[in-house]
Amino acid sequence: MKRKTFTLIEILGVVAIIAILATLGFAGYSYANTKSKEAATEGLLTRLHAAFDLAQQKTGFMPPAATFSSIKFDVSGKKLTVGGVTYEVKSNPSGKDKLYSNFCQIFVKTLEMDKMGRFIQDGEVIDAWGNKIKFRYPGILKNGGFDLISAGLDGGFGTDAESDPPNEVKDYRDEKNGEWICDDIAKF
């Protein structure tokens, strides 16, 4: 006589196999999603670094930020706020305003603001997770340079997931082997 139904053991076996495959699929998706956000954030930091670097090379000026601060733009891309100071593109500027205006123009042009859409929220530059990108000049991660840093996946800086980046390199790297000990993404 032929059996026309499945046994409970057979059904549970199929359900278990489907659950295992779903778990593996979700883990793979989660990993790929995290890696793509890391790559997008690294690309953003590279663009920001190039814009700051080129503007500094052409003008000899870098906006000071004694502590880590966010980078803000107005809607038109003609105002840049770094370290609590706003630099504006002006027509016919003179003196220091000319220096600031030139820096701002070069920075915004290099950054290609029209391609920044998903990385700007309420005028502030954010990473792929929605965390504010932080800038500091003079930098602490590279002597004589400037630092750009993203909080990464956990949304907090350093190993303790603080709201502001740590002020010492030892809080980012293992003292023994020099490897990163947190998920922050930095460019310096």
C-alpha positions in Angstrom: 0.0 0.0 0.0 1.3 3.5 -0.9 1.7 6.2 1.6 0.0 9.5 0.6 1.1 11.8 3.5 4.4 12.8 5.0 5.3 11.8 8.5 5.9 14.3 11.2 9.6 13.5 11.2 9.9 14.2 7.4 8.1 17.5 7.8 10.3 18.5 10.8 13.4 17.6 8.8 12.3 19.8 5.9 11.5 22.7 8.3 14.9 22.3 9.9 16.7 22.4 6.6 14.8 25.5 5.5 15.6 27.2 8.9 19.3 26.4 8.5 19.4 27.8 4.9 17.5 30.9 6.0 20.0 31.5 8.9 23.0 31.1 6.5 21.3 33.4 4.0 20.6 36.1 6.6 24.1 35.9 8.0 25.6 36.3 4.5 23.2 39.2 3.7 24.1 40.9 7.0 27.8 40.5 6.4 27.6 41.8 2.8 25.4 44.8 4.0 28.0 45.7 6.7 30.9 45.4 4.2 29.1 47.6 1.6 28.4 50.3 4.2 32.1 50.2 5.3 33.2 50.5 1.7 30.8 53.5 1.1 32.0 55.2 4.2 35.7 54.6 3.3 34.9 56.1 -0.1 33.3 59.1 1.4 36.2 59.7 3.8 38.6 59.5 0.8 36.5 62.1 -1.1 36.5 64.4 1.9 40.2 63.9 2.5 41.0 64.7 -1.1 38.8 67.9 -1.0 40.4 69.1 2.3 43.9 68.3 1.0 43.5 70.0 -2.4 41.9 73.1 -0.9 44.7 73.3 1.6 47.4 72.8 -1.1 45.9 75.5 -3.3 45.1 78.1 -0.5 47.6 77.2 2.2 44.7 77.3 4.7 43.0 74.6 6.7 40.0 75.3 8.9 41.1 74.8 12.5 39.1 72.5 14.7 40.8 71.9 18.1 38.4 69.2 19.0 36.5 66.7 16.7 33.6 68.5 15.1 31.1 67.7 12.4 31.2 69.1 8.9 28.2 71.1 7.7 27.0 72.6 4.4 24.1 74.8 3.5 21.7 73.8 0.8 23.5 75.6 -2.0 26.9 74.3 -1.0 28.3 77.9 -0.7 28.8 77.7 3.1 31.0 75.3 4.9 31.0 75.0 8.7 33.9 73.3 10.4 35.0 73.6 14.0 32.1 76.0 14.7 33.2 78.5 12.1 31.3 79.1 8.9 33.3 79.8 5.7 31.4 81.2 2.8 31.8 81.6 -1.0 31.5 85.3 -1.6 31.6 87.4 -4.7 34.5 89.9 -4.8 35.9 89.0 -1.4 39.1 90.6 0.0 41.6 89.9 2.8 40.8 86.8 4.9 37.4 86.5 3.3 39.1 85.9 0.0 41.2 83.1 1.5 38.1 81.5 3.1 36.0 81.9 0.0 38.7 80.3 -2.2 39.1 77.4 0.3 35.3 76.9 0.4 35.0 77.0 -3.5 37.8 74.5 -4.1 36.6 72.2 -1.3 33.0 72.2 -2.6 34.0 71.8 -6.2 36.4 68.9 -5.4 33.8 67.2 -3.3 31.2 67.3 -6.1 28.2 68.2 -3.9 25.7 66.9 -6.4 26.9 63.4 -5.6 26.8 63.8 -1.9 23.0 63.4 -1.5 22.8 60.3 0.7 25.7 61.5 2.8 24.1 64.8 3.8 21.5 65.0 6.5 20.2 68.3 7.9 23.3 69.9 6.3 25.8 67.6 8.1 28.0 65.0 6.5 27.1 61.5 7.7 28.4 58.0 7.0 26.5 55.1 5.6 25.0 54.3 9.0 23.7 57.9 9.6 26.5 58.8 12.1 28.1 62.3 11.8 31.6 62.3 10.2 34.0 64.1 12.6 36.9 66.4 11.5 39.9 67.6 13.5 42.8 69.9 12.6 45.5 69.6 13.7 45.0 65.9 13.8 46.0 63.5 16.5 46.1 60.3 14.4 48.6 61.9 12.0 51.0 64.6 13.3 50.8 67.7 11.2 47.8 66.5 9.3 44.0 66.4 9.8 41.8 63.6 10.9 38.4 62.4 9.5 36.6 59.7 11.4 33.4 57.7 11.3 31.9 55.9 14.3 31.2 52.8 12.2 28.6 50.2 12.8 28.1 50.6 16.5 27.5 54.4 16.3 30.1 55.1 19.0 33.7 56.0 18.9 36.6 54.0 20.2 36.4 50.8 22.1 33.9 52.2 24.7 31.5 53.5 22.0 31.8 57.1 23.2 29.8 60.0 21.6 33.0 61.8 20.7 36.2 60.3 19.3 39.0 59.6 21.8 41.8 62.1 21.8 44.7 59.6 22.0 45.9 57.1 19.3 46.2 54.4 22.0 42.4 54.3 22.2 42.2 53.2 18.6 45.1 50.7 18.2 46.4 47.8 20.1 49.7 48.9 21.7 51.3 45.5 21.1 50.6 44.8 17.4 49.2 48.2 16.2 45.9 46.7 14.9 42.6 48.6 15.1 40.7 47.6 18.2 37.4 49.3 17.4 35.0 49.5 14.4 35.7 53.2 13.7 36.7 54.1 10.2 39.4 56.8 9.9 41.3 58.7 7.2 44.3 60.7 8.2 
